[in-house]
């Protein structure tokens, strides 16, 4: 009987040990750091994958600068005639097209000019009729040559006056058609200011009822499709920065490459710096004048066995990791880091060539692992 009891106790102890050991192994599996996501979920979270491969790490010169308006694509609109504002069609910040109406001004000066033009036009008609009559009389020897020449001179003078007045109206902005069709029944003083370029209204100094002079900028329009980057260069930068050199520009989360198209041929006396200019494309509207930027110019490079995007590196449980993808999902892989540039970083150990890793938005995986709420596919 004692033997039976001892054997039973041994079996029970073995079962308890096996169950406890099984729980430990199960618990270990449950705490494995793995995230399982479908392709749709990867897209939803903005996660971009890439393959780790050999590549080049650039030795770069870092410079700083500021984005400004393209000075060839900015215009200050000054009315050519003074007057009182009747209507304002566009507001600050609006996108406009060339030829869009900006404002309607009632100008006494323009009204007087049009009135004189109409009067001169009528006098020319009379002078033309008079000249034709004097010419017939002179040819028939009824009138003197003096009277004929006098009528001819009067007509020529009116024609000259009319041409001068028309040129003034053209200079104001009226078209040939509108000038030829001026009528006394119209509001002769009305003057519409139109946009000379496509762009955005960045300054506006005009209100309804205000009297504006022909020397005040009432609108400033800028075409923001291209912008200038002014880079500040110190004396020791000049040996690295050259005309037509490619430079990588970073501002906030945006990166763009451009070419240095201008270098000041002097050092400013006050700041002791020179300026390099880069023209960048801004059709997507992600860059803003006044934005501070950092530029990186390649001056040399080294070959690296494995490189990854710098954005892939995260610190997880005290280690530098890259989130890699296999059949189980996405998991943090401990890596040893080497040299880096503004875009990529060398991996000395931890990754094999060709492994798929999270290139962009790896921080979101780390964050969700830490709080354990990424979804059913997350085992923590």
Secondary structure as UniProt FT lines:
FT   HELIX           2..30
FT   STRAND          34..35
FT   HELIX           39..44
FT   TURN            45..46
FT   STRAND          48..51
FT   STRAND          53..69
FT   TURN            71..72
FT   STRAND          74..78
FT   STRAND          83..88
FT   TURN            92..93
FT   STRAND          95..96
FT   TURN            98..99
FT   STRAND          101..106
FT   HELIX           108..139
FT   TURN            140..141
FT   HELIX           145..172
FT   HELIX           176..180
FT   TURN            184..185
FT   TURN            188..189
FT   STRAND          190..194
FT   STRAND          199..204
FT   TURN            208..209
FT   STRAND          211..212
FT   TURN            214..215
FT   STRAND          217..222
FT   TURN            224..225
FT   STRAND          226..233
FT   HELIX           235..237
FT   TURN            238..240
FT   TURN            243..244
FT   STRAND          246..251
FT   TURN            252..253
FT   STRAND          254..263
FT   TURN            269..271
FT   STRAND          274..281
FT   TURN            283..284
FT   TURN            289..290
FT   STRAND          292..309
FT   HELIX           310..312
FT   STRAND          313..316
FT   TURN            317..318
FT   STRAND          319..326
FT   TURN            327..328
FT   STRAND          329..334
FT   STRAND          336..340
FT   STRAND          344..349
FT   TURN            353..354
FT   STRAND          356..360
FT   HELIX           362..371
FT   TURN            376..377
FT   STRAND          378..379
//
